[in-house]
Amino acid sequence: MTESSTQGITWRVPRAPAAFAWAREVTRTVLTRWGCDAEGIDSVVLLVSELVTNAHRHGRTDADLRLRASRDGVRVAVDDEDPAPPVRRSPDLVSGTGGLGLHILERLSSRWGVEPHGGGKRVWADVPCRFAVTAGSP
């Protein structure tokens, strides 16, 4: 994990069984330290789970996860090695096999996008968050 006040925090999330739980927990810990409100934390943690899952499932690569605080909230960015952009699917509510990712992303973020990054892509989302003033705040 690397940390810088202007760069945010970045870490590698490997394709491993405990990776999702670890990514959610470290995200929750960092945002709590930054003083993000509970609703913002829950939204960011859910988006981290969705974006990392999609990078692993569809990109078939490890993912680089980045959190960066701003005046209005938190930017979440996940990089993978697959250049193909995400594809909107109709949610499969019967079998529960997916299709909700982009819908969740749109609902929880104030804006989001996809951009080329290295040989792959970066999917990012800006998530509203109210910050309390604490010693660890951004």
Helices and strands as residue ranges (DSSP letters): E 2-4, E 8-13, H 19-34, H 38-59, E 63-69, E 73-80, H 101-108, E 111-117, E 120-128
